[in-house]
């Protein structure tokens, strides 16, 4: 799931850079994709940390 999050972040940055240079209509979409990707990465990291803590116990 973390890979998908990084994919969304990369796609969002690509859309943001290309749209910000020209037509600014896609900026909200890129911000939304960035937030979704960031949330996916954070959830994955927390889940991996929780799984790692339970294995150590």
C-alpha beads as a LAMMPS data file, in Angstrom:
LAMMPS data file: protein, C-alpha beads

57 atoms
56 bonds

1 atom types
1 bond types

-500.0 500.0 xlo xhi
-500.0 500.0 ylo yhi
-500.0 500.0 zlo zhi

Masses

1 110.0

Atoms # bond

1 1 1 0.000 0.000 0.000
2 1 1 2.929 2.289 0.669
3 1 1 4.043 1.918 -2.963
4 1 1 0.614 3.106 -4.128
5 1 1 0.911 6.111 -1.825
6 1 1 4.251 7.105 -3.305
7 1 1 2.741 6.612 -6.768
8 1 1 -0.102 9.010 -5.940
9 1 1 2.367 11.558 -4.561
10 1 1 4.518 11.330 -7.699
11 1 1 1.496 11.663 -9.965
12 1 1 0.213 14.619 -7.957
13 1 1 3.556 16.410 -8.208
14 1 1 3.682 15.760 -11.949
15 1 1 0.164 17.155 -12.438
16 1 1 0.918 20.112 -10.172
17 1 1 4.111 21.078 -11.980
18 1 1 2.622 20.760 -15.473
19 1 1 -0.640 22.498 -14.590
20 1 1 0.926 25.270 -12.527
21 1 1 3.148 26.232 -15.448
22 1 1 0.145 26.635 -17.750
23 1 1 -3.498 26.059 -16.976
24 1 1 -4.196 26.095 -13.238
25 1 1 -7.443 24.065 -13.394
26 1 1 -5.782 20.799 -12.333
27 1 1 -4.107 22.167 -9.205
28 1 1 -6.951 21.085 -6.838
29 1 1 -6.827 17.572 -8.314
30 1 1 -3.091 17.349 -7.741
31 1 1 -3.486 18.579 -4.157
32 1 1 -6.185 15.951 -3.550
33 1 1 -4.018 13.170 -5.005
34 1 1 -1.082 14.355 -2.896
35 1 1 -3.162 14.227 0.293
36 1 1 -4.504 10.751 -0.554
37 1 1 -0.993 9.490 -1.249
38 1 1 0.386 11.044 1.920
39 1 1 -2.395 9.479 3.981
40 1 1 -1.708 6.075 2.417
41 1 1 2.008 6.326 3.231
42 1 1 1.336 7.408 6.831
43 1 1 -1.167 4.582 7.387
44 1 1 1.256 2.031 5.916
45 1 1 4.137 3.230 8.069
46 1 1 2.006 3.118 11.221
47 1 1 0.746 -0.361 10.344
48 1 1 4.279 -1.634 9.704
49 1 1 5.479 -0.123 12.969
50 1 1 2.568 -1.725 14.868
51 1 1 3.256 -5.099 13.237
52 1 1 6.938 -4.773 14.108
53 1 1 6.165 -3.942 17.733
54 1 1 3.847 -6.941 18.116
55 1 1 6.487 -9.289 16.680
56 1 1 9.078 -8.082 19.193
57 1 1 6.810 -8.777 22.188

Bonds

1 1 1 2
2 1 2 3
3 1 3 4
4 1 4 5
5 1 5 6
6 1 6 7
7 1 7 8
8 1 8 9
9 1 9 10
10 1 10 11
11 1 11 12
12 1 12 13
13 1 13 14
14 1 14 15
15 1 15 16
16 1 16 17
17 1 17 18
18 1 18 19
19 1 19 20
20 1 20 21
21 1 21 22
22 1 22 23
23 1 23 24
24 1 24 25
25 1 25 26
26 1 26 27
27 1 27 28
28 1 28 29
29 1 29 30
30 1 30 31
31 1 31 32
32 1 32 33
33 1 33 34
34 1 34 35
35 1 35 36
36 1 36 37
37 1 37 38
38 1 38 39
39 1 39 40
40 1 40 41
41 1 41 42
42 1 42 43
43 1 43 44
44 1 44 45
45 1 45 46
46 1 46 47
47 1 47 48
48 1 48 49
49 1 49 50
50 1 50 51
51 1 51 52
52 1 52 53
53 1 53 54
54 1 54 55
55 1 55 56
56 1 56 57
